[in-house]
Amino acid sequence: MSQNLDAIVIGAGVSGLYSLYKLRELGLSARVFEAGTGIGGTWYWNRYPGARFDSESYTYQYSFSDELLDEWQWSETFAAQPEIERYLHHVADKFDLKRDIELNARVSTVYYDEATKLWEIKTLNGETARARFILCATGLLSAHQFPDYEGVDLFAGMSLHSARWPKEEIDFKGKRVGIIGSGPTAVQIIQSIAPDCEQLTVFQRTANWCTPLRNRPIEAAEQVELREQAHDIFETCKKTFAGFIHDTDERNGEDVPKAERLARYQELYDIGGFALWLGNYNDSFTSRVVADEIAEFLADKIRQRVDDPAMAEKLIPKSHTFGTKRCPGEKNFYETFNRDNVDLVDLRETPISRVTENGIQVGDENHEFDIIIYATGFQSLTGELMRIDIRGEGGLSLQEHWSDGPKTNLGVQFSGFPNMFAIMGPHNPATFCNITRCVENNVDWILGCIRYMQENGYESIVTTPEAEDAWTERCYESVKGLLIEDMRDSWFFGSNNSENVRGRFLLFAGGVPLYREIFADVAAKGYEGFKLS
Ligand code: NAP
């Protein structure tokens, strides 16, 4: 059955749900097409043990409805995946969103018809739909990635990817488990399952600077306070560099006496979450002296917490300084390596040669497993969009348009693709961002733009190639001078992505407040840099 709509949304995660709500508010007919069998996006797919927020729960929730804020209370400062998934269902039910969401409907093609100026989509389950507007709510870390080791398909035991975790509970008791990866996802899994496994072997290529999460229950009195302060908290988040409650210390660390700096690191370490990363001195992202000192501060913590000095050294990052990658939030992660049933294979010493029928071969040694977990990350930002066959004006595919790296204007539009908007695509500030804060910002801007078009009788908007080139260049410029620029082996630079994307900075590092200002300025100038017709 083909459907004619005003707008099509691809994806029913945090941004897809909010987009549908806002499209309806404008009186537009819209449907969401979602690959999963349930809503939730990231929080639907990543249901692995230990999955939880790295943003404080009360900063991550939607801000747009007071009723919703009245009704929902988070049980922990960093809620776990089941609670987050329940929250998103609560939102979808409360606003009756599900009647316009098609599940199990992976969008495979998105073609622009120049004659009718409509977009047509096809899904793998045979649905088709047409609409004037397309909102890609496909997420920034959705296209999960398996390593390309020989034999990945040969393993006869259970293979699991963190981002395709089954709904059924996995029983690790008595099982020999191997996990590849040591990013934020792997850290959450390792610390959660280690006590259950008979043997857990961690295959680590790059150690990460983890900071304590310090999750705790939110008591009843604090719930009341948080509700009262909700809008103040959202306002604070609008003003901080990353949309979190942690704000940078205005002072440069280099101007502060060393003893004071060290005391400050300890204070931030004790607060937990991203405090040490995002609440640190103004120059912590630019000064190697400060970043290295924080790294050394954390290295000492690792040495104190890990009994075996050789193991501690393996867990201390050597390839990058603090703050240049998003830091995993941990609880007892380092102590996990004091357990007799946990081991670590340093892939920098001996790389994986292949996956075998019964395990993982490193050098000449075959490690036998019942279960292999891949916590190997994503083709970030461009990955999910590139997996869809998207064709704009003149039949130009997005892959062709991005053959020399992604190009966007403000991270929301691509030239030659009229009325198509990306919500969390490349070139937005998602690196550091508290996702829902950025999602609301971006969706509000996009819907503001559509409202402007309605009010002024425009049918089409598309970025000019010049504005697209300028924004793309500005994104590359935005990372210059930051220590992050030197750490290219991360999803910020598309380390898992295709060759034409890899090595390019995929985000805007000018901070959330500046991004908001630019958005407002462009809109105030009648969508400068975009062609309306
Ligand atoms: P990631 O940070 O990209 O980490 C992937 C891990 O897999 C890295 O340790 C990587 O090693 C390793 N890896 C990839 N390919 C490999 C190979 N061929 N052989 C060996 N190791 C390989 O991915 P992620 O941990 O899924 O996290 C991605 C992002 O998701 C995070 O930065 C964060 O923003 C978000 N996240 C958030 C939460 C939360 O708390 N809300 C939880 C999880 C994730 P190298 O480093 O050497 O490449």
Boltz pocket constraint, residues with backbone or C-beta under 6 A from the ligand:
constraints:
  - pocket:
      binder: B
      contacts: [[A, 52], [A, 53], [A, 54], [A, 55], [A, 141], [A, 147], [A, 148], [A, 180], [A, 181], [A, 182], [A, 183], [A, 184], [A, 185], [A, 186], [A, 188], [A, 203], [A, 204], [A, 205], [A, 206], [A, 326], [A, 329], [A, 347], [A, 375], [A, 376], [A, 377], [A, 378], [A, 431], [A, 489], [A, 491], [A, 495]]
      max_distance: 6.0
